[in-house]
Amino acid sequence: MNKELVALSLAFFSSSHAFNLISFDGKPTKWGNSRINYIVDSRGSPDFSNGCDSDGPCETERTAIQKAFASWANVPGVNLTFGENRPQAISSTGYDGQNSITFVSENWGGLSFRPPAGALAVTITTYRLSDSQIVDADMHFNNQYFTWGVVNTASEQKSSRVVDIQNVAAHEIGHFLGLGHSSENYAESDMSLYLATMFFASGPGETFRRTLRADDIAAIQHLYPSSYVVTPVVDSIYPDEIDARTTGSATITIDGNYFLDKTTVLVARKSSKGDVVAKIINRTEHSLEVELSTYGLGTGDYDIIVANSPSAQDRIDKALAVTSYYTDDEDTGEYGNLNSGNGGGCVANPNSPQSLAQFILMFGLPFILFFPGRLQGVILRVRTQRNNYKKYN
Ligand SMILES: [Zn+2]
């Protein structure tokens, strides 16, 4: 039985999900408009000539990217449309009001956000601290270390070289829209997370992640609902105190009402590191069992946010106390800066466009090499809070 069949049968036994959102202080990053425009660099990929890759029927880079956007826009119950601006040569990216898609064929490591050679592609989103609204997103395909194409022949599928644009674009568009990874575990045993488009790793010849899975669909329906969503109600949380020293993860039970398949639970850290998204491992309409990583939480009181959509959420302040004999106050200064609105790198001056306190999130989709019985690769998930975009050629 192949892995796809395993996933289909598992789906009948599991209603849990683990979709991750990029969020800050309980507010998921998302676009404010339902219509989002993007532009593809007119130079495209050097692996294409006259709109064709080197093998099989012709399909342009732009068409592959259009199909990837369509897979997100076509999810039922989602209010999103995408428009493509006429291609032109793109010489710089960053917070410039233009959502650019480029194939970087030289000086990949010299990009301002310093992606490693092994990252297939990187999407940078810029969002406002005040309301987590995404104001710019740019997608960069690594064309220095990888060969790009439209995988539509058997030889391309078996290739250890050709990476499918639509497959990777579908993943990067998830980041573009505010999603994180379904899992960052190479040995992920939950096939619904492993096969999801938002799984953190991919490789040459792969095309099955062109198609969104239930976990991806729940995430996008949560972020961009097309109709009214009922607001959850939280009655109690147990335990309300965990010891960060005892384990790398904690399981918490939340009782209340109106918990849905697309419900998400956030632990608001109130730091530049963003929130912790708890994985829902069991759900009924009245109860959620969630698992969260305590790594890096630090001691303190955290708010718990249970949400059916960004606009339908119940927030319990200081619901979770994390204790430890060891103090961890690394977040304190950042939080102070953010709240006071002066000093430091994360400050917003609402009157200046440059100062929309950008938090630049960088997600690399790591290259994963498949060997018989063995996996290896590089995890990349880097965040920086600077606004130092540079031009590249
Ligand atoms: Zn990714």
Residues whose N, C-alpha, C, O or C-beta is under 5 A from the ligand:
A	BS01	ZN	F363 G364 L365
